[in-house]
Amino acid sequence: MTELNRRKFLTYVGTGVTALTVASTGLGAFAPKAEAKGVKAASHLFGFKKKVSGLNFTPIDPTDKDDLVLPRGYKYDVVAAYGDVINKKGDTFGYNNDFTMYFPINGSNERGLLWVNHEYTSDLWVTGARGKDGKYTKAQIEKLLYNQGGSIIEVYRDENGVWKMDTTSKYARRITGLTPFKLTGAAKGSKAVGGATNVQGTFANCSGGKTLWNTLLSAEENYEYTARDAGLDETHYGWIVEVDPFNESFAPRKHTALGRFHHENSAMGLTNDGRVVVYMGDDKTDACVYKFISKNKYVESRKQANADLLEEGTLYAANMSKGTWVALTIDAVRAAAKDKKEILEKFQTQADVLVNADEAAKLLGATPTDRPEDVEISPFDKTVFIAHTNNSKHGNIHGHITRFIEANDDLGSLTFDFEIFACGGRQSGFSAPDNLTFDSEGNLWTVTDMSSSVVNKGVFSTFKNNGVFVIPTIGENQGEAFQFASAPVEAELTGPCFTHDETTLFLAVQHPGEETEDIKNPTSMWPHRKGDNQPRPSVVAITGFKY
């Protein structure tokens, strides 16, 4: 039988999840049977027990209301807000929550651990104003560092269907800018990081991902500000961090083999020959898209010991004009630098390449792009989706979502093709796509990241507040955006994450009322809790999804 490419094969078996399942798994002989069973066949093949998300809602209109607005039939519970006590020790939930990741306890969809990133703080609501010298006091620096990093909280759904936080949890704890971390990989102990093998804390934690061995990867993004304010070595930040939420004895670590830049997130998969791949975006204008491929193969029975796969491998950056992944090695960098003395002095070891990954990538021909934020691997056909949030320098005001198609459907391939999957703007109804996740019907859920300083102004006025949008990746509505949620005033919605049965969507509401200048006149008071005297970044659990 002549081999068919995936796109041609889809025309034979129809569209939808089943078609993509058949095409991507090579189950051509079973196409008629799979098609007859419809979505249930795909659900079974990908291990999804329930599928209750999808487009089973009436899209909402843009709104500037100071609330988290949802379609009719859906509700949200505020699970944790800034300053809430999370455990018996008295630790408190950090500020500006971002990425969330649900870890079931004993496979439950109604009780589990929720990891939550905390990205940055506020002089107005957290640390207080700087001194006349422009610096923070020692006590202010401690607040600055404590309220970033991450929270591990235990959450559950009670008998009335309300999601709550269990503050008696034995697992609940904070990982902060004060927590000890160990370095791994080629930069560990190198001159490039000042000889450090252990470093203080994590902060500027934006998005992240989950490993195949059930640990958490958190991404350090705009680290410079906090590092400078706290008097810390900047080379110790800007890494991918790994934490085991269930096991406190698993030392938190930073994997230098994955490179240092303004990490937005991490998305893990496997090559066709069983090695680990991690895709990453660098969230700044004119920055590159990266992937790391481990040297050794993943072995499921090794469990958390697989973490050592992230210590040795090759870091690549995407050259989109050629459709190739460029290996970032010291030999390649030095060959490209030739007689450029200043560059040759800067890049002498592989550690230098990893610490200065952005410069190395561009030197080797990687493509500068428009703020590549979240990168996610489709569970249906292994294509890779990248949210390019925007780049006003290039006139890309509203951003777009790119789709990489790796050669031979192999995440380990060093060649790829790509397409623009969806574009922000009036015509699509959304602007500035950011975090991404998939549901089991092949829909891409994206949140938007319009700056609070421009929301409801000028060319952004048509979109009103930031929101959540659902974009089918297959079928007749492919690439069309449907609005599911609208954020409170000046807030950004981040970190969408479903429970495994998709009956609950966790979502972070970040920086409501961010443009407030006078604490007596906040521009938002969300979540409007009785007794609150300020707006509070919070994590919510959204329910109402129907079987």
C-alpha positions in Angstrom: 0.0 0.0 0.0 1.4 3.4 -1.0 2.1 5.5 2.2 -0.2 8.5 2.5 0.9 11.7 4.2 -1.3 12.8 7.1 -3.1 15.7 5.4 -4.1 13.5 2.4 -5.2 10.7 4.6 -7.5 13.0 6.5 -9.5 13.6 3.3 -10.1 9.8 3.1 -11.3 9.3 6.7 -13.0 12.7 7.3 -12.3 15.4 9.7 -12.3 15.6 13.5 -10.5 13.9 16.4 -10.9 10.4 15.0 -9.3 11.3 11.7 -6.3 12.9 13.4 -6.0 10.0 15.7 -6.0 7.5 12.8 -3.6 9.6 10.7 -1.1 10.2 13.6 -1.0 6.7 15.0 -0.9 4.8 11.7 -4.1 2.9 12.3 -5.2 3.1 8.6 -6.7 -0.4 8.6 -9.1 0.6 11.4 -10.3 3.9 9.8 -13.9 2.9 8.9 -14.5 1.4 12.4 -12.9 4.4 14.1 -14.9 6.8 12.0 -18.1 5.0 12.9 -17.4 5.3 16.6 -16.6 9.0 16.2 -15.1 11.0 19.0 -15.3 8.1 21.5 -12.7 6.2 19.6 -10.3 9.1 19.8 -11.1 9.4 23.5 -10.2 5.8 24.1 -7.0 5.9 22.0 -5.7 8.9 23.9 -6.7 7.7 27.3 -9.3 10.4 28.0 -12.1 9.0 30.1 -14.5 11.9 29.8 -14.8 14.8 27.4 -17.0 17.5 28.7 -15.2 20.7 27.6 -15.1 21.5 23.9 -17.6 23.9 22.4 -20.6 23.0 24.4 -21.2 26.6 25.5 -22.7 29.8 24.1 -19.8 32.2 23.5 -19.9 35.4 25.5 -19.4 38.9 24.1 -16.5 41.1 25.1 -17.1 43.0 28.3 -15.4 45.5 30.6 -17.2 44.3 33.7 -15.1 43.9 36.9 -15.7 40.2 37.2 -14.7 36.9 35.8 -17.5 36.6 33.3 -18.5 33.1 32.0 -21.1 31.6 29.7 -24.5 30.8 31.1 -24.4 27.5 33.1 -20.8 27.9 34.3 -19.6 29.2 37.7 -16.3 29.8 39.4 -15.0 29.2 42.9 -12.1 31.3 44.3 -9.8 28.5 45.6 -6.9 30.7 46.8 -6.1 34.4 46.8 -3.0 36.4 47.6 -2.3 36.3 51.3 -4.5 33.3 52.1 -2.9 30.8 54.6 -2.2 27.5 52.7 -1.0 25.1 55.5 -0.6 24.5 59.2 2.8 26.2 59.2 1.1 29.5 58.2 2.6 29.9 54.8 0.7 32.3 52.6 -0.3 32.2 48.9 2.0 34.4 46.8 1.2 37.3 44.5 0.3 37.5 40.9 -0.5 33.8 40.3 0.2 32.6 36.8 0.7 29.0 35.6 -1.4 26.2 37.3 -0.9 22.4 37.1 -3.3 19.9 38.7 -1.8 16.7 40.1 -4.5 14.2 41.1 -4.2 12.4 44.5 -4.9 8.7 43.9 -6.2 9.5 40.4 -9.0 11.7 41.7 -10.6 14.4 39.7 -12.0 16.0 42.9 -8.9 16.1 45.1 -5.4 16.8 44.2 -2.4 19.1 44.5 -2.4 22.4 42.5 0.9 24.0 41.7 0.6 27.7 41.1 3.4 30.0 39.8 3.8 33.5 41.3 5.4 35.8 38.7 6.0 39.3 40.3 4.9 41.6 43.1 3.6 45.1 43.5 5.0 48.0 45.4 1.5 49.2 46.1 0.0 46.0 47.5 2.9 43.9 48.6 6.3 45.5 49.4 5.5 49.1 49.9 7.3 52.0 48.1 11.1 52.1 47.8 13.2 54.4 49.8 14.4 57.8 48.6 17.6 56.0 47.3 15.4 53.9 45.0 16.1 50.7 47.0 14.2 48.3 49.1 14.9 47.6 52.7 16.0 44.1 53.9 12.4 43.4 55.1 11.0 44.6 51.7 13.4 42.3 49.8 12.2 39.3 51.9 8.6 40.2 51.0 9.6 40.6 47.3 11.3 37.1 47.3 8.7 35.3 49.4 5.8 36.3 47.3 7.2 35.0 44.1 8.1 31.4 43.1 5.3 28.9 43.6 2.6 27.5 45.9 1.7 23.9 46.3 -1.8 23.7 47.7 -4.2 20.8 48.2 -7.6 21.4 46.6 -10.8 19.4 46.8 -14.4 19.5 45.6 -16.9 19.3 48.5 -20.3 17.6 48.7 -21.9 20.7 47.3 -19.6 20.8 44.2 -17.6 23.7 45.5 -13.8 23.7 45.1 -11.9 24.6 48.3 -8.4 24.6 49.6 -7.4 22.1 52.3 -5.2 24.0 54.7 -4.5 20.9 56.8 -2.7 19.2 53.8 0.6 17.5 54.5 1.8 18.5 51.0 1.0 22.2 51.0 4.2 24.4 51.0 5.9 27.3 49.4 8.8 27.3 47.0 10.1 30.9 46.9 12.9 33.3 46.1 14.4 32.2 49.4 14.3 28.4 48.8 17.7 26.6 48.2 18.1 25.1 44.6 20.8 23.0 43.1 22.1 23.5 39.6 22.4 20.6 37.1 24.0 20.4 33.7 27.0 21.9 32.0 26.7 25.3 33.6 26.8 23.8 37.1 29.9 25.1 39.0 31.1 26.9 35.9 32.8 30.3 35.6 29.7 31.4 33.7 27.6 31.2 36.9 30.3 32.4 39.2 31.2 28.8 40.2 27.9 28.2 41.8 26.5 24.6 42.3 23.7 25.8 44.5 21.7 29.0 44.3 19.1 30.9 46.2 15.5 30.8 45.2 13.3 31.0 42.1 11.2 34.0 41.0 9.6 35.6 37.9 7.9 32.3 37.5 5.6 32.6 34.4 4.3 29.4 32.9 5.6 25.8 32.9 4.7 22.2 32.3 4.5 18.7 33.7 7.2 16.0 33.2 6.5 12.4 32.1 7.5 11.4 35.6 4.9 13.6 37.3 7.0 16.4 38.5 6.6 20.1 37.8 8.6 22.3 35.5 8.4 26.1 36.2 9.8 28.8 33.9 11.8 31.8 35.1 11.0 34.7 32.8 11.7 38.4 33.5 14.2 37.7 36.3 16.4 40.8 35.9 14.3 43.1 37.9 14.0 41.0 41.1 17.7 39.9 40.8 18.8 43.5 40.7 16.5 44.7 43.5 17.6 41.8 45.8 21.3 42.1 44.9 21.5 38.5 43.4 23.6 37.1 40.6 21.5 37.3 37.4 23.1 34.2 35.9 21.4 32.1 38.6 18.0 32.9 37.1 16.3 32.5 33.8 16.2 28.7 34.0 13.7 25.9 33.9 13.0 24.8 37.5 11.9 21.3 38.5 10.0 20.5 41.7 8.2 17.3 42.9 5.0 18.5 44.6 4.5 15.2 46.4 8.0 14.7 47.7 9.8 17.4 49.7 13.0 15.3 49.8 13.3 15.7 46.0 15.7 18.7 45.9 14.4 21.6 43.8 16.7 22.1 40.9 17.5 24.3 37.9 18.3 22.5 34.6 21.0 24.5 32.9 21.1 22.2 29.9 17.7 23.7 28.8 19.3 27.1 28.4 19.0 30.5 30.1 16.6 33.1 28.6 13.2 34.6 29.4 11.4 31.3 29.7 7.7 31.4 29.2 6.9 27.7 29.6 8.0 24.1 28.9 6.2 21.4 27.0 7.5 17.8 27.2 7.2 15.0 24.8 9.1 12.0 23.4 11.0 11.5 20.2 10.1 8.4 18.1 13.2 6.6 19.6 12.2 7.4 23.2 14.3 10.4 24.1 12.8 13.4 26.0 12.0 16.6 24.2 11.2 19.9 25.9 9.9 22.8 23.8 10.3 26.4 25.1 9.5 29.9 24.2 11.5 33.1 25.0 9.0 35.8 25.9 10.5 39.0 24.6 10.4 40.8 21.3 12.7 39.4 18.6 13.3 36.2 20.5 13.6 32.6 19.4 11.9 29.2 19.8 13.8 26.4 21.4 13.8 22.7 22.0 16.0 20.4 24.1 16.5 16.7 23.2 18.0 14.4 25.9 21.0 12.3 25.2 19.5 9.2 26.9 16.1 7.6 26.7 13.1 7.8 29.0 12.4 4.6 31.0 9.0 4.8 32.7 10.0 2.4 35.5 12.8 4.8 36.6 10.1 7.3 37.7 11.5 10.5 39.2 15.1 9.3 38.5 14.3 10.3 34.9 15.0 13.8 36.0 18.6 13.2 35.1 17.5 13.2 31.4 17.3 17.0 31.7 21.0 17.2 32.6 22.5 16.1 29.4 21.4 16.6 25.8 21.4 19.1 23.0 19.7 22.5 23.0 18.3 23.7 19.6 16.8 26.9 18.3 14.5 27.2 15.3 15.6 28.7 12.0 12.2 29.3 10.5 13.4 30.5 7.1 15.1 27.1 6.5 12.8 24.9 8.6 15.7 23.6 10.6 16.6 23.2 14.3 20.1 24.6 14.9 22.2 22.9 17.6 23.6 25.4 20.1 27.1 24.0 20.7 30.3 25.7 21.7 32.0 24.4 18.6 29.3 25.9 16.3 29.4 29.2 18.1 33.1 29.6 17.9 33.2 28.6 14.2 30.5 31.2 13.5 32.3 33.9 15.5 35.6 33.3 13.5 37.8 36.3 14.1 35.4 38.2 16.3 37.6 38.5 19.4 34.9 39.9 21.8 32.5 37.0 21.0 35.3 34.4 21.2 36.3 35.7 24.6 32.7 35.5 25.8 32.0 32.0 24.5 34.7 29.6 25.6 32.7 26.7 27.0 29.3 25.0 26.6 28.3 26.7 29.9 28.8 30.1 28.2 26.5 29.0 25.4 23.8 27.9 27.9 24.0 31.0 30.0 23.9 33.3 26.9 21.5 31.1 24.9 19.7 34.0 23.1 22.9 35.5 21.8 24.2 32.1 20.7 21.0 31.2 18.9 20.9 34.4 16.9 24.6 34.1 16.1 23.9 30.6 14.6 21.0 31.9 12.5 17.9 31.1 14.6 14.9 33.3 13.7 13.9 36.2 15.9 10.1 36.1 16.4 7.3 38.1 17.9 7.4 37.2 21.6 7.1 33.4 21.5 5.2 32.7 24.8 3.5 29.4 25.4 4.5 26.4 23.3 2.3 23.2 23.5 2.4 19.8 21.7 -0.9 18.7 20.3 -1.8 15.3 21.8 -3.6 14.4 18.6 -1.0 14.8 15.8 2.2 16.0 17.6 2.2 19.3 15.8 3.6 22.1 18.0 1.6 25.3 18.7 3.4 28.5 19.6 1.6 31.7 20.9 3.4 34.7 19.4 1.9 37.3 21.6 2.8 40.5 19.7 5.6 42.7 18.5 4.7 46.3 17.9 8.2 47.0 16.5 7.1 44.9 13.5 3.5 46.1 13.4 2.3 42.8 14.7 0.1 44.5 17.3 -2.3 41.6 18.0 -0.1 38.6 17.6 -0.7 35.1 16.1 -0.4 31.4 16.8 2.1 29.4 14.8 1.9 25.6 14.2 5.1 23.6 13.6 4.9 20.3 11.8 8.0 18.2 12.6 9.3 16.0 9.8 8.0 12.4 9.9 5.8 13.4 12.9 8.9 13.0 15.0 9.5 15.4 17.8 13.2 14.5 17.5 13.4 15.6 13.9 15.8 18.4 13.0 13.6 19.7 10.2 10.1 21.1 10.2 7.5 23.1 8.3 5.1 25.6 9.8 1.9 27.5 9.2 0.1 30.5 10.8 -2.7 28.8 12.6 -4.6 31.8 13.8 -4.1 35.6 13.8 -5.2 38.1 16.5 -7.2 41.2 15.5 -10.7 42.5 15.0 -11.4 39.7 12.5 -10.7 37.0 15.0 -12.0 38.7 18.2 -8.9 38.2 20.2 -5.5 40.0 20.7 -2.2 38.9 22.2 -2.5 35.1 22.6 -0.5 33.8 25.6 -0.9 30.5 27.5 -2.3 27.4 25.6 -3.8 24.1 26.5 -5.8 21.4 24.7 -9.0 19.6 25.5 -9.8 16.1 24.3 -11.9 17.3 21.4 -8.9 18.8 19.7 -9.7 22.4 20.7 -6.9 24.8 21.7 -7.7 27.0 24.7 -5.8 30.2 24.8 -5.8 33.2 27.2 -4.9 36.7 26.1 -2.2 39.1 27.4 -3.1 42.6 26.4 -1.2 44.9 28.7 -3.3 46.5 31.4 -2.1 49.9 30.3 -3.7 49.5 26.8 -6.8 47.4 27.6 -10.0 49.1 26.4 -7.9 51.8 24.7 -7.3 52.6 21.0 -7.0 49.6 18.7 -7.5 47.3 21.7 -10.9 48.8 22.7 -12.9 46.3 20.6 -11.7 43.4 22.7 -12.7 45.0 26.0 -11.0 43.0 28.9 -8.6 40.1 28.5 -10.2 36.7 28.0 -10.2 33.0 27.4 -10.9 31.7 23.8 -11.5 28.2 22.4 -10.1 27.6 18.9 -10.8 24.3 17.2 -7.6 22.8 15.6 -9.7 20.5 13.3 -13.1 20.4 11.7 -15.2 23.1 10.0 -14.4 25.7 12.6 -10.7 25.2 12.6 -8.9 28.4 13.5 -12.0 30.2 14.6 -12.0 31.7 18.1 -15.0 31.5 20.5 -14.8 33.5 23.7 -15.4 31.5 26.9 -14.4 34.0 29.6 -13.7 37.6 30.3 -11.3 38.9 32.9 -11.9 41.5 35.7 -10.7 45.1 35.1 -7.0 45.3 34.1 -6.5 41.6 34.9 -4.9 38.9 32.8 -6.2 35.3 32.7 -3.3 32.8 32.9 -2.5 29.1 33.4 -5.6 27.3 32.2 -5.5 23.6 33.3 -8.2 20.9 33.2 -8.7 18.1 35.6 -8.2 14.8 33.7 -12.0 14.3 33.2 -12.4 17.9 32.1 -15.1 18.7 34.6 -13.1 21.5 36.1 -10.9 24.2 34.6 -8.4 25.8 36.9 -7.5 29.4 35.9 -5.4 32.1 37.4 -6.6 35.7 37.5 -3.5 37.9 37.6 -3.1 41.6 38.6 -6.7 42.8 38.7 -6.7 46.6 39.1 -3.0 46.7 38.1 -3.2 50.4 37.0 -4.3 51.5 40.5 -2.3 54.5 41.7 -4.2 55.3 44.9 -5.0 52.5 47.3 -8.1 54.3 48.4 -9.4 54.3 44.8 -8.5 50.9 43.3 -9.6 50.4 39.7 -10.8 46.9 40.6 -11.9 45.1 43.8 -12.1 41.6 42.3 -12.7 39.0 43.7 -15.0 41.2 45.8 -14.6 39.1 48.9 -16.2 40.5 52.1 -13.7 42.3 54.2 -11.1 42.7 51.5 -9.5 46.1 51.2 -7.6 45.5 47.9 -7.9 43.5 44.7 -6.3 40.1 45.0 -4.8 37.9 42.3 -6.5 34.5 42.8 -6.8 31.0 41.4 -10.3 29.9 40.5 -12.0 26.6 39.6 -14.5 26.8 36.8 -17.3 24.2 36.7 -20.4 23.6 34.7 -19.0 21.4 31.9 -21.6 18.8 30.9 -21.2 15.2 29.8 
